[in-house]
Amino acid sequence: MAAINRDDVAHLARLAHIEMSPEELDRMAGELAVIVDSVKSVSEAAGADVPATSHPIPLSNVFREDVVGHTFAAEQALSGAPDSFEGRFKVPAILDEE
């Protein structure tokens, strides 16, 4: 088990300005010790010959030229809209304005 004790948790709680009861300190010490042990076991599993990775498969970006395609005039875009106002789509309000 990791060397996280109640005093370490109390110190961290003070630094974070978190009030904790004695029971919470004891419980958190046990939980943090389990977390530290889990991280330690994962660190041991990945040896020096295993490269660090952020994704299991390589990622690559596909770039293309930014070419302007077919565009609609405002009237064409609004022709199928259920409602419009001053050349813009009009949608129902979803937030109360108070």
All heavy atoms as an XYZ file, in Angstrom:
730
protein
N       0.849     -1.181      0.000
C       0.000      0.000      0.000
C       0.890      1.239      0.000
O       1.964      1.256      0.568
C      -0.896     -0.032      1.236
C      -2.053      0.882      1.135
S      -3.575     -0.026      0.913
C      -4.685      1.195      1.510
N       0.434      2.285     -0.687
C       1.216      3.525     -0.801
C       1.330      4.220      0.554
O       0.521      4.025      1.447
C       0.551      4.465     -1.809
N       2.340      5.040      0.647
C       2.605      5.740      1.905
C       1.813      7.048      1.970
O       2.375      8.124      2.118
C       4.092      6.003      2.049
N       0.499      6.964      1.822
C      -0.379      8.128      1.992
C      -1.077      7.929      3.324
O      -1.797      6.953      3.520
C      -1.442      8.211      0.870
C      -0.803      8.304     -0.501
C      -2.394      9.368      1.127
C      -0.507      9.667     -0.994
N      -0.849      8.851      4.235
C      -1.492      8.692      5.539
C      -2.449      9.849      5.806
O      -2.594     10.769      5.002
C      -0.435      8.563      6.647
C       0.482      9.773      6.694
O       0.063     10.889      6.461
N       1.752      9.539      7.006
N      -3.084      9.781      6.933
C      -4.083     10.775      7.317
C      -3.485     12.172      7.370
O      -4.131     13.152      6.982
C      -4.658     10.371      8.677
C      -5.819     11.173      9.131
C      -6.333     10.567     10.458
N      -7.563     11.159     10.872
C      -7.651     12.263     11.596
N      -6.568     12.886     11.995
N      -8.827     12.737     11.941
N      -2.256     12.303      7.840
C      -1.615     13.620      7.925
C      -1.379     14.213      6.538
O      -1.523     15.422      6.345
C      -0.282     13.513      8.680
C      -0.480     13.169     10.146
O      -1.573     13.477     10.692
O       0.437     12.581     10.747
N      -1.010     13.362      5.566
C      -0.828     13.843      4.195
C      -2.143     14.381      3.635
O      -2.185     15.437      3.002
C      -0.322     12.718      3.288
C       1.070     12.255      3.653
O       1.861     13.081      4.160
O       1.365     11.064      3.444
N      -3.219     13.656      3.880
C      -4.533     14.089      3.393
C      -4.945     15.389      4.079
O      -5.465     16.305      3.430
C      -5.591     12.988      3.606
C      -6.972     13.475      3.190
C      -5.218     11.732      2.836
N      -4.716     15.499      5.369
C      -5.059     16.728      6.101
C      -4.264     17.903      5.553
O      -4.804     19.008      5.385
C      -4.784     16.543      7.590
N      -2.997     17.677      5.229
C      -2.151     18.736      4.664
C      -2.689     19.176      3.293
O      -2.817     20.366      3.025
C      -0.705     18.242      4.554
C       0.218     19.232      3.935
N       0.571     20.424      4.543
C       0.842     19.219      2.729
C       1.380     21.088      3.749
N       1.564     20.387      2.643
N      -3.018     18.213      2.464
C      -3.568     18.542      1.146
C      -4.910     19.263      1.268
O      -5.193     20.199      0.514
C      -3.731     17.271      0.305
C      -2.437     16.610     -0.152
C      -2.735     15.259     -0.781
C      -1.686     17.510     -1.116
N      -5.732     18.835      2.202
C      -7.027     19.484      2.415
C      -6.832     20.934      2.852
O      -7.538     21.832      2.378
C      -7.839     18.713      3.448
N      -5.867     21.177      3.730
C      -5.578     22.547      4.157
C      -5.129     23.398      2.976
O      -5.560     24.528      2.802
C      -4.493     22.557      5.234
C      -5.017     22.606      6.645
C      -3.933     22.916      7.672
N      -2.694     22.139      7.522
C      -2.529     20.889      7.940
N      -3.526     20.252      8.531
N      -1.387     20.266      7.772
N      -4.240     22.848      2.146
C      -3.752     23.594      0.981
C      -4.884     23.920      0.010
O      -4.878     24.974     -0.634
C      -2.670     22.793      0.251
C      -1.349     22.609      0.982
C      -0.444     21.675      0.191
C      -0.665     23.949      1.199
N      -5.845     23.018     -0.105
C      -6.968     23.210     -1.024
C      -8.137     23.940     -0.359
O      -9.158     24.156     -0.995
C      -7.439     21.867     -1.552
N      -7.970     24.318      0.903
C      -9.030     24.994      1.663
C     -10.306     24.151      1.693
O     -11.404     24.635      1.457
C      -9.324     26.382      1.090
C      -8.132     27.279      1.081
N      -7.667     27.896      2.215
C      -7.295     27.654      0.076
C      -6.600     28.623      1.914
N      -6.352     28.485      0.629
N     -10.135     22.867      1.981
C     -11.261     21.935      2.082
C     -11.346     21.455      3.525
O     -10.374     20.955      4.075
C     -11.076     20.720      1.145
C     -11.008     21.178     -0.303
C     -12.193     19.711      1.345
C     -10.653     20.059     -1.275
N     -12.513     21.640      4.125
C     -12.716     21.145      5.481
C     -13.129     19.682      5.405
O     -14.013     19.322      4.640
C     -13.802     21.950      6.187
C     -13.367     23.359      6.531
C     -14.422     24.086      7.352
O     -15.133     23.423      8.144
O     -14.526     25.301      7.192
N     -12.453     18.852      6.196
C     -12.764     17.430      6.212
C     -12.855     16.957      7.652
O     -12.052     17.351      8.497
C     -11.699     16.628      5.461
C     -11.595     16.974      3.990
S     -10.355     15.988      3.130
C     -11.302     14.509      2.836
N     -13.835     16.084      7.901
C     -13.986     15.501      9.235
C     -12.916     14.424      9.411
O     -12.322     13.953      8.439
C     -15.382     14.891      9.376
O     -15.501     13.756      8.534
N     -12.673     14.002     10.642
C     -11.695     12.928     10.874
C     -12.041     11.650     10.109
O     -11.153     10.971      9.587
C     -11.756     12.702     12.384
C     -12.224     14.007     12.951
C     -13.151     14.576     11.910
N     -13.334     11.343     10.008
C     -13.750     10.152      9.265
C     -13.435     10.296      7.775
O     -12.988      9.351      7.124
C     -15.254      9.892      9.454
C     -15.658      9.545     10.873
C     -15.808     10.797     11.759
O     -16.002     11.916     11.229
O     -15.701     10.656     12.976
N     -13.682     11.499      7.251
C     -13.388     11.743      5.830
C     -11.890     11.653      5.556
O     -11.477     11.128      4.525
C     -13.918     13.114      5.398
C     -15.425     13.207      5.347
C     -15.912     14.616      5.086
O     -15.332     15.574      5.642
O     -16.890     14.768      4.329
N     -11.079     12.148      6.480
C      -9.622     12.073      6.318
C      -9.160     10.622      6.260
O      -8.339     10.254      5.414
C      -8.916     12.813      7.451
C      -9.036     14.334      7.453
C      -8.450     14.906      8.740
C      -8.347     14.931      6.235
N      -9.704      9.797      7.162
C      -9.322      8.388      7.182
C      -9.748      7.679      5.897
O      -8.978      6.933      5.300
C      -9.944      7.682      8.399
C      -9.346      8.166      9.711
O      -8.177      8.621      9.696
O     -10.048      8.099     10.745
N     -10.990      7.932      5.472
C     -11.498      7.283      4.256
C     -10.710      7.748      3.032
O     -10.317      6.941      2.187
C     -12.987      7.581      4.081
C     -13.607      6.779      2.934
C     -15.092      7.018      2.767
N     -15.308      8.330      2.167
C     -16.024      9.312      2.707
N     -16.610      9.136      3.867
N     -16.165     10.454      2.092
N     -10.438      9.035      2.943
C      -9.716      9.576      1.784
C      -8.281      9.064      1.743
O      -7.734      8.828      0.667
C      -9.730     11.109      1.825
C      -9.171     11.768      0.586
S     -10.056     11.400     -0.944
C     -11.642     12.096     -0.602
N      -7.651      8.876      2.894
C      -6.284      8.339      2.917
C      -6.258      6.955      2.286
O      -5.375      6.639      1.483
C      -5.760      8.298      4.353
N      -7.241      6.132      2.615
C      -7.315      4.793      2.024
C      -7.576      4.850      0.527
O      -6.969      4.112     -0.257
N      -8.482      5.734      0.097
C      -8.813      5.846     -1.327
C      -7.623      6.356     -2.136
O      -7.332      5.850     -3.225
C     -10.027      6.757     -1.513
C     -11.318      6.144     -0.996
C     -12.506      7.087     -1.084
O     -12.372      8.189     -1.654
O     -13.580      6.710     -0.582
N      -6.934      7.360     -1.608
C      -5.769      7.890     -2.315
C      -4.642      6.868     -2.389
O      -3.927      6.791     -3.397
C      -5.274      9.181     -1.654
C      -6.152     10.411     -1.881
C      -5.638     11.592     -1.067
C      -6.213     10.776     -3.349
N      -4.502      6.072     -1.355
C      -3.468      5.034     -1.368
C      -3.757      4.016     -2.468
O      -2.840      3.578     -3.174
C      -3.392      4.353     -0.003
N      -5.019      3.658     -2.651
C      -5.392      2.722     -3.712
C      -5.092      3.336     -5.083
O      -4.569      2.658     -5.980
C      -6.889      2.337     -3.593
C      -7.367      1.585     -4.827
C      -7.126      1.519     -2.342
N      -5.399      4.605     -5.255
C      -5.140      5.284     -6.531
C      -3.639      5.327     -6.824
O      -3.201      5.016     -7.930
C      -5.738      6.701     -6.523
C      -7.270      6.624     -6.508
C      -5.252      7.515     -7.718
C      -7.962      7.943     -6.251
N      -2.854      5.695     -5.837
C      -1.398      5.760     -6.027
C      -0.841      4.379     -6.357
O       0.010      4.235     -7.239
C      -0.712      6.368     -4.782
C       0.792      6.220     -4.853
C      -1.094      7.835     -4.636
N      -1.322      3.342     -5.681
C      -0.868      1.980     -5.975
C      -1.247      1.559     -7.385
O      -0.471      0.885     -8.077
C      -1.451      0.987     -4.961
C      -0.774      1.087     -3.602
O       0.362      1.608     -3.546
O      -1.384      0.644     -2.608
N      -2.428      1.943     -7.841
C      -2.861      1.608     -9.205
C      -1.973      2.273    -10.239
O      -1.565      1.641    -11.223
C      -4.313      2.036     -9.415
O      -5.171      1.356     -8.542
N      -1.657      3.539    -10.041
C      -0.771      4.254    -10.960
C       0.609      3.616    -10.956
O       1.240      3.447    -12.001
C      -0.695      5.756    -10.600
C       0.384      6.459    -11.388
C      -2.042      6.427    -10.826
N       1.071      3.221     -9.780
C       2.380      2.578     -9.663
C       2.409      1.261    -10.431
O       3.380      0.970    -11.137
C       2.717      2.347     -8.196
C       4.079      1.757     -7.964
C       4.350      1.576     -6.475
C       5.671      0.881     -6.261
N       5.891      0.558     -4.858
N       1.348      0.470    -10.334
C       1.343     -0.816    -11.035
C       1.296     -0.623    -12.548
O       1.909     -1.385    -13.289
C       0.178     -1.686    -10.566
O      -1.054     -1.130    -10.965
N       0.588      0.389    -13.021
C       0.572      0.671    -14.457
C       1.950      1.141    -14.903
O       2.438      0.754    -15.970
C      -0.509      1.726    -14.799
C      -0.366      2.228    -16.213
C      -1.901      1.153    -14.571
N       2.607      1.961    -14.108
C       3.951      2.437    -14.446
C       4.945      1.289    -14.529
O       5.849      1.300    -15.356
C       4.424      3.460    -13.410
O       3.589      4.585    -13.409
N       4.789      0.307    -13.662
C       5.691     -0.843    -13.682
C       5.455     -1.720    -14.909
O       6.385     -2.317    -15.445
C       5.507     -1.676    -12.416
C       6.017     -0.988    -11.165
C       5.614     -1.722     -9.893
O       4.846     -2.708     -9.973
O       6.043     -1.290     -8.817
N       4.213     -1.804    -15.366
C       3.880     -2.649    -16.520
C       4.498     -2.104    -17.798
O       4.893     -2.870    -18.676
C       2.371     -2.764    -16.668
N       4.568     -0.804    -17.929
C       5.153     -0.185    -19.122
C       6.643     -0.020    -18.886
O       7.084      0.871    -18.177
C       4.497      1.160    -19.379
N       7.403     -0.893    -19.498
C       8.855     -0.853    -19.328
C       9.495      0.209    -20.206
O       8.831      0.932    -20.954
N      10.815      0.295    -20.121
C      11.555      1.297    -20.891
C      11.466      1.040    -22.389
O      11.612      1.955    -23.193
C      13.012      1.305    -20.447
N      11.209     -0.210    -22.788
C      11.129     -0.534    -24.209
C       9.754     -0.262    -24.818
O       9.556     -0.421    -26.014
C      11.496     -2.006    -24.441
C      10.586     -2.946    -23.656
O      10.068     -2.525    -22.607
O      10.406     -4.090    -24.092
N       8.794      0.179    -23.988
C       7.452      0.490    -24.484
C       7.342      2.000    -24.667
O       7.449      2.750    -23.702
C       6.364     -0.007    -23.501
C       4.985      0.373    -23.991
C       6.484     -1.488    -23.280
N       7.146      2.468    -25.915
C       7.058      3.916    -26.128
C       5.758      4.486    -25.563
O       4.723      3.807    -25.542
C       7.093      4.058    -27.653
C       6.601      2.756    -28.168
C       7.010      1.723    -27.158
N       5.824      5.708    -25.103
C       4.640      6.383    -24.583
C       3.694      6.679    -25.741
O       4.123      7.087    -26.821
C       5.046      7.678    -23.889
N       2.420      6.433    -25.536
C       1.433      6.692    -26.582
C       0.223      7.391    -25.986
O      -0.097      7.212    -24.816
C       0.939      5.387    -27.243
O       0.389      4.551    -26.232
C       2.037      4.658    -27.968
N      -0.429      8.182    -26.815
C      -1.670      8.802    -26.383
C      -2.858      8.143    -27.056
O      -3.992      8.294    -26.621
C      -1.662     10.302    -26.679
O      -1.539     10.527    -28.064
N      -2.605      7.422    -28.174
C      -3.655      6.722    -28.906
C      -3.126      5.354    -29.335
O      -1.950      5.213    -29.649
C      -4.070      7.506    -30.156
C      -4.676      8.826    -29.840
N      -5.959      8.974    -29.379
C      -4.170     10.086    -29.900
C      -6.214     10.257    -29.178
N      -5.148     10.940    -29.480
N      -3.996      4.361    -29.392
C      -3.522      3.028    -29.775
C      -3.159      2.915    -31.256
O      -2.397      2.043    -31.632
C      -4.704      2.118    -29.440
C      -5.889      3.015    -29.424
C      -5.393      4.367    -29.009
N      -3.696      3.806    -32.083
C      -3.344      3.798    -33.503
C      -2.839      5.182    -33.884
O      -3.250      6.186    -33.300
C      -4.555      3.413    -34.392
C      -5.731      4.344    -34.133
C      -4.965      1.986    -34.184
C      -6.906      4.145    -35.076
N      -1.940      5.278    -34.858
C      -1.424      6.593    -35.236
C      -2.519      7.476    -35.831
O      -3.403      6.987    -36.540
C      -0.360      6.281    -36.290
C      -0.197      4.810    -36.322
C      -1.338      4.191    -35.599
N      -2.463      8.743    -35.519
C      -3.416      9.702    -36.056
C      -2.733     10.569    -37.097
O      -1.561     10.907    -36.964
C      -3.963     10.600    -34.947
C      -4.723      9.909    -33.824
C      -5.150     10.930    -32.776
C      -5.947      9.200    -34.362
N      -3.467     10.916    -38.117
C      -2.913     11.845    -39.104
C      -4.028     12.761    -39.575
O      -5.197     12.372    -39.647
C      -2.318     11.083    -40.289
O      -3.331     10.339    -40.943
N      -3.666     13.985    -39.884
C      -4.623     14.952    -40.396
C      -4.641     14.882    -41.913
O      -3.609     14.706    -42.550
C      -4.244     16.371    -39.966
C      -4.478     16.583    -38.490
O      -5.383     16.011    -37.918
N      -3.655     17.408    -37.883
N      -5.815     15.014    -42.470
C      -5.949     15.042    -43.913
C      -6.328     16.471    -44.286
O      -7.366     16.972    -43.874
C      -7.033     14.048    -44.393
C      -7.195     14.113    -45.890
C      -6.691     12.639    -43.939
N      -5.460     17.108    -45.041
C      -5.706     18.487    -45.431
C      -6.152     18.535    -46.885
O      -5.720     17.745    -47.720
C      -4.435     19.328    -45.260
C      -4.027     19.483    -43.823
C      -2.982     18.739    -43.309
C      -4.704     20.359    -42.990
C      -2.595     18.880    -41.984
C      -4.327     20.499    -41.669
C      -3.269     19.765    -41.171
N      -6.999     19.472    -47.187
C      -7.412     19.699    -48.560
C      -7.425     21.200    -48.792
O      -7.461     21.986    -47.845
C      -8.780     19.092    -48.838
C      -9.897     19.709    -48.007
C     -11.263     19.201    -48.454
N     -12.314     19.665    -47.597
C     -12.832     20.884    -47.610
N     -12.391     21.790    -48.448
N     -13.791     21.219    -46.771
N      -7.442     21.572    -50.045
C      -7.526     22.984    -50.379
C      -8.877     23.530    -49.940
O      -9.897     22.846    -50.054
C      -7.353     23.177    -51.888
C      -5.951     22.899    -52.364
C      -4.953     23.904    -51.808
O      -5.279     25.111    -51.731
O      -3.854     23.477    -51.417
N      -8.894     24.740    -49.459
C     -10.121     25.400    -49.060
C     -10.682     26.112    -50.283
O     -10.279     27.221    -50.620
C      -9.841     26.385    -47.931
C     -11.108     26.906    -47.292
O     -12.192     26.374    -47.597
O     -11.022     27.853    -46.486
N     -11.583     25.429    -50.964
C     -12.139     25.949    -52.210
C     -13.605     26.271    -51.990
O     -14.359     25.455    -51.446
C     -12.002     24.899    -53.343
C     -12.597     25.410    -54.639
C     -10.544     24.510    -53.513
N     -14.002     27.465    -52.421
C     -15.396     27.857    -52.295
C     -16.211     27.069    -53.299
O     -15.914     27.047    -54.493
C     -15.565     29.375    -52.537
C     -17.036     29.759    -52.475
C     -14.754     30.155    -51.515
N     -17.252     26.416    -52.826
C     -18.132     25.645    -53.696
C     -19.403     26.413    -53.987
O     -19.449     27.656    -53.880
N     -20.418     25.686    -54.317
C     -21.713     26.299    -54.628
C     -22.274     26.970    -53.381
O     -22.307     26.374    -52.298
C     -22.687     25.234    -55.140
C     -24.063     25.761    -55.369
N     -24.361     26.612    -56.411
C     -25.211     25.575    -54.687
C     -25.649     26.923    -56.371
N     -26.182     26.293    -55.322
N     -22.724     28.188    -53.509
C     -23.338     28.906    -52.398
C     -24.735     29.354    -52.801
O     -25.027     29.528    -53.988
C     -22.508     30.139    -51.991
O     -22.386     31.005    -53.126
C     -21.129     29.735    -51.500
N     -25.579     29.518    -51.811
C     -26.938     29.974    -52.044
C     -27.049     31.463    -51.764
O     -26.395     31.975    -50.852
C     -27.925     29.247    -51.118
C     -28.100     27.795    -51.427
C     -27.550     26.830    -50.605
C     -28.824     27.387    -52.536
C     -27.722     25.492    -50.879
C     -29.002     26.054    -52.827
C     -28.441     25.105    -51.998
N     -27.892     32.128    -52.501
C     -28.249     33.505    -52.167
C     -29.148     33.444    -50.936
O     -29.760     32.409    -50.635
C     -28.985     34.152    -53.338
N     -29.252     34.535    -50.195
C     -30.063     34.558    -48.976
C     -31.496     34.136    -49.262
O     -32.098     33.379    -48.494
C     -30.023     35.944    -48.353
N     -32.052     34.599    -50.364
C     -33.436     34.246    -50.690
C     -33.583     32.747    -50.925
O     -34.567     32.128    -50.507
C     -33.913     35.006    -51.942
C     -33.947     36.513    -51.780
C     -32.575     37.173    -51.949
O     -31.693     36.609    -52.639
O     -32.384     38.242    -51.362
N     -32.595     32.145    -51.589
C     -32.647     30.705    -51.838
C     -32.550     29.921    -50.527
O     -33.254     28.938    -50.324
C     -31.513     30.279    -52.767
C     -31.651     30.760    -54.185
C     -30.396     30.432    -54.977
O     -29.284     30.704    -54.525
N     -30.579     29.842    -56.162
N     -31.644     30.341    -49.644
C     -31.461     29.645    -48.373
C     -32.712     29.740    -47.516
O     -33.081     28.789    -46.830
C     -30.269     30.218    -47.626
N     -33.374     30.878    -47.542
C     -34.551     31.086    -46.703
C     -35.837     30.571    -47.338
O     -36.878     30.531    -46.689
C     -34.703     32.575    -46.384
C     -33.619     33.172    -45.490
C     -33.756     34.685    -45.426
C     -33.675     32.566    -44.099
N     -35.782     30.138    -48.597
C     -36.998     29.733    -49.289
C     -37.669     28.523    -48.632
O     -38.887     28.400    -48.665
C     -36.700     29.419    -50.762
O     -35.872     28.267    -50.860
N     -36.932     27.653    -48.023
C     -37.518     26.490    -47.367
C     -37.695     26.647    -45.874
O     -38.146     25.730    -45.198
N     -37.340     27.821    -45.337
C     -37.434     28.036    -43.891
C     -38.887     28.243    -43.485
O     -39.645     28.908    -44.191
C     -36.601     29.243    -43.479
N     -39.296     27.705    -42.345
C     -40.665     27.919    -41.897
C     -40.954     29.379    -41.558
O     -42.071     29.843    -41.704
C     -40.795     27.044    -40.654
C     -39.470     26.463    -40.373
C     -38.548     26.820    -41.478
N     -39.919     30.112    -41.133
C     -40.119     31.519    -40.774
C     -38.792     32.255    -40.908
O     -37.717     31.690    -40.678
C     -40.636     31.627    -39.331
C     -41.303     32.963    -39.040
O     -41.454     33.778    -39.978
O     -41.677     33.184    -37.875
N     -38.859     33.524    -41.302
C     -37.651     34.349    -41.401
C     -37.998     35.771    -40.991
O     -39.165     36.169    -40.967
C     -37.094     34.324    -42.821
O     -38.016     34.879    -43.733
N     -36.950     36.542    -40.676
C     -37.132     37.927    -40.266
C     -35.900     38.701    -40.692
O     -34.770     38.339    -40.325
C     -37.324     38.004    -38.742
C     -37.476     39.396    -38.212
C     -38.640     40.114    -38.442
C     -36.457     39.993    -37.496
C     -38.775     41.405    -37.954
C     -36.577     41.274    -37.007
C     -37.754     41.986    -37.229
N     -36.101     39.728    -41.476
C     -35.031     40.613    -41.957
C     -33.880     39.815    -42.586
O     -32.704     40.051    -42.286
C     -34.520     41.504    -40.836
C     -35.553     42.490    -40.322
C     -35.015     43.410    -39.230
O     -33.880     43.185    -38.759
O     -35.740     44.341    -38.862
N     -34.207     38.848    -43.408
C     -33.186     38.103    -44.131
C     -32.448     37.054    -43.315
O     -31.393     36.584    -43.718
N     -33.016     36.679    -42.184
C     -32.378     35.666    -41.328
C     -33.399     34.609    -40.942
O     -34.597     34.856    -40.934
C     -31.817     36.318    -40.068
C     -30.701     37.300    -40.353
C     -30.085     37.773    -39.048
N     -28.925     38.566    -39.311
C     -28.879     39.883    -39.193
N     -29.952     40.558    -38.806
N     -27.765     40.537    -39.454
N     -32.896     33.424    -40.577
C     -33.781     32.381    -40.068
C     -34.366     32.838    -38.743
O     -33.653     33.378    -37.890
C     -33.019     31.066    -39.845
C     -32.561     30.409    -41.117
C     -31.275     30.592    -41.587
C     -33.433     29.620    -41.841
C     -30.853     29.989    -42.759
C     -33.014     29.001    -43.009
C     -31.722     29.194    -43.478
N     -35.654     32.607    -38.549
C     -36.289     32.940    -37.277
C     -36.633     31.627    -36.585
O     -37.299     30.765    -37.164
C     -37.552     33.770    -37.496
C     -38.180     34.243    -36.216
C     -39.348     35.174    -36.485
C     -39.965     35.627    -35.169
N     -41.117     36.490    -35.419
N     -36.134     31.475    -35.364
C     -36.356     30.244    -34.603
C     -37.023     30.586    -33.281
O     -36.901     31.712    -32.793
C     -35.017     29.494    -34.350
C     -34.407     29.057    -35.661
C     -34.051     30.354    -33.568
N     -37.717     29.636    -32.695
C     -38.355     29.903    -31.404
C     -37.309     30.176    -30.330
O     -36.238     29.576    -30.312
C     -39.124     28.618    -31.075
C     -39.131     27.806    -32.321
C     -38.017     28.297    -33.187
N     -37.638     31.077    -29.427
C     -36.748     31.390    -28.307
C     -36.707     30.197    -27.360
O     -37.720     29.568    -27.083
C     -37.232     32.622    -27.570
N     -35.506     29.874    -26.870
C     -35.381     28.762    -25.919
C     -34.931     29.239    -24.537
O     -34.943     28.488    -23.593
C     -34.398     27.685    -26.443
C     -33.018     28.271    -26.696
C     -34.955     27.027    -27.693
C     -31.957     27.246    -26.946
N     -34.537     30.493    -24.440
C     -34.102     31.041    -23.151
C     -35.036     32.171    -22.759
O     -35.452     32.971    -23.590
C     -32.668     31.591    -23.250
C     -31.587     30.589    -23.655
C     -30.267     31.312    -23.829
C     -31.460     29.507    -22.609
N     -35.355     32.228    -21.504
C     -36.163     33.335    -21.006
C     -35.289     34.561    -20.873
O     -34.185     34.501    -20.362
C     -36.759     33.000    -19.625
C     -37.769     31.871    -19.708
O     -38.384     31.727    -20.767
O     -37.925     31.154    -18.701
N     -35.810     35.669    -21.341
C     -35.072     36.928    -21.196
C     -35.739     37.736    -20.106
O     -36.800     38.295    -20.288
C     -35.050     37.687    -22.514
C     -34.246     37.001    -23.571
C     -34.077     37.851    -24.822
O     -34.120     39.088    -24.697
O     -33.922     37.272    -25.885
N     -35.113     37.742    -18.956
C     -35.659     38.479    -17.821
C     -34.744     39.584    -17.432
O     -33.586     39.553    -17.532
C     -35.863     37.537    -16.631
C     -36.903     36.487    -16.923
C     -37.092     35.553    -15.745
O     -36.610     35.837    -14.634
O     -37.704     34.506    -15.944
